[in-house]
Amino acid sequence: MPRVIALLLMLGLAATLPAYEVQIRHLSQPDFLQQVFGSASPQPALLPLRGELRERVTKVLGHPYRGLRLRYWHTDTTSAWIIDEKSKDMPMTVGVAVGPKGIVDLEILVYREPRGGEVHEAFFRRQYRGMTLNDDDTLSGDVDGITGATLSVDATNRVAAMALVLHQAVMEGASSTP
């Protein structure tokens, strides 16, 4: 009987502890922007997500994006996007830089899942460089997956395609300043 009481007490104490949350910060937002633009990062701008653009983003993500507008940074030819997208259970924060010839850089800024974090490795992220959009808003190239990280790879693919769609919209002049 004392063992049962001790076990119940331990279970009760364990239930009151906060859940273990994995959060690995690989790169800060300012560091990502400096990596993309150098020391003179542009001011942020806002892109409203409405009409055809919202429909394209919904198609690329496979679900509606939760925000009404998205903050981004851009120069005449390059745009940078920081987007949260759900992997398995938690969102991961991805930075994508897009230029005239497609994706210039892709970084996993924050990863919050207990598994699949290999998507932040350079060997994986390099696959996205130079990718553009096909006519159906899919990525122009194939991405080799990572065993045990299928959902994280899928989320990264969705964010990459979304950034390319958004870059097209900005280059067509659909932006506003905050």
N, C-alpha and C positions, 0 to 999 in steps of 0.2 A: 504494500500500500504506500509506503513512503516513496518508493520509486515512481509510482504513478503520479503522486502529488508533485514531486520534483520535476517530472517530465511536463506536467501541465503548467507549472510555473515557468519553465524555460520556454515553452511554446507561447505562453502569454506575453512574456518579455520580448520574444522575437517578433511577435505581431505588432508591438508598439514601436519598433525601430523603423526608421524611414527606409524605403526600398532602395536598394543599391542602384545607382544610376551611373551608367558609363557615359563619359563625355570626354573625348580626346580632342583638344584644340591643336590643330596642325599648323595653322597660319592665321594671323589676325587680319581683319578687314584692311587696316592701313597698310600692312605689309603686302597683302595681295595687290592693292592698288599701286603701291610703289613698284612692285615687280612688273606690273603691266605698263604703267605710264612713266616710270622714273620718279624723280623727286618732285615734279610739278604735276600732281594729280589734279584733274579737272574737278570743278564743282559738281555735285550730284544734280541730276535732273529726274523728273518723274514721267513715266509713260503710263497713260490711262489704258486700262484693259477693258475695251468695250467693242461691241459690234463684231466685225469679221476677225479682228485680232484676238478677242476673247475666245471666239469659236476655234480658231487655229490653236491657241494655247491649250484649250480643253482637249482638243483632238490629240495633240502631241503628248500631253500628260496622261490622258486616259481618265481624267476627272477635272472638274472646274478648279481653277486656281482660286484660293480663298481671298485674295486681295483685289481691290478695285484699281490699284495702280502699283507700279513697281519702280523702285529707285534704281538708278543706274548712273554710270559715269561714261563720258565719251569725248573723243576728239573728232576731228574731221573724218577719220577713217576707222577708228577703233572704238568699240564699246566694251564695258565691263559690267557684269551682272553678278549679284550675289543672291542666290535662290535657295530656299529651304524646300526640300522634298522628302516625303516619307520613304524610308527604306523598308524595313519590316514592321517595326513597332514605333520607331522614333524618327524624327526628321534628321537629315544630314544637311549641312550648309555647304553649298558648292559655289565656287567662284569660277566664272567662265569669261574669258576675253575673246572677242571676235573681231577680226579684221576683214579687209576686202577679199582675202583668199580663204576665209573660213576661220575655224577655231585656232586661236593663237596660243592659248594657255587654258588649262583646266586644273583647278586645285580643290581638294577637299579641305575646307577651312575647319569645320567641326564635324566629328563623327560621334554618334551617340548610341550605336548598337553594340552589344557585347561581342558579336561575330561579324565577319565580313569587312573589317577595317583595312584589308589589303588594298582597297580601292584608292587609298591615298598614296600608294607607292608609285614612284616615277615610271616604272615599266608599264604600269596599267594606264596612267594618265596620258602618256605620250601617244597612245593610240588615237586620241581625239584630235591631235594637231593636224590642221589642214582639212578637217572634215567640213563639209557644207551640207546644204539641204537638197534632197531630191525634190522633184515636183510635187510629191505627195507628203512633204514635210517630214520625211524620215531621214536619218543620217546617211550620208553618201558612202560610208564605209562600214565594214564589220568590226565589231569589238570582241576580242577574245575574252571570255568570261573568266571568273576566278571560282574555283571549287569552294562551295560553302558561302559564297557571297553573291548568289544569283540576284537576289532582290536589291542589293546595293548597286550591282552593275546595271540592272534595269533602271533604277532611280537615276543613276548618273547619266545613262543614255537619254532619259526623258529630259533632264535638266539641260544637257548639251543641245538637244533639238530645240527646246524652248528658247534658249539663249540665241540660237541662230534665227528663229522666227522673230524674236524681239529686235535683234540687230537689224533685220530687214525693215521692220516697221520704223525704227529710228532713222535709218538711212533714207527712208522715203518721207521723213519729216513729220511723223506722228507724235512728236514729243512736246513736252511743256516743261517749264522750270518750276521748282517748288516755291 
